[in-house]
């Protein structure tokens, strides 16, 4: 099982099934994720609140702009690819994206 924390807004969207694609840096921890694996998500501000989701598919790219071409933006919790790239570039530096690449984790 894999473990990830989410801010309340995104946790609620994942838990409800509205957000079915989680976006992350493809660092060493995320490289271990495979289709069929289970991820336990916990809420950042309330770690006792958790939900389990199964990995349906994985999509890799060199950066979030390129990743937007491979996924359905509506499943990410963002309205547009421009919004997605803007927000995720605040979480992950360009240097980190270049070093590791990025990953879209599609959830069942």
Buried (B, 14 or more C-beta within 10 A) or exposed (E): EBEBBBEEEBBBBBBEEEBBBBBBBBBEEBEEBEEEBEBEBBBEEEEEBBBEBEBEEBBBBEBBBBBBEEBEBEBBBBEEBEEBBEBBBEEBEEEBBEEBBBBBBBBE
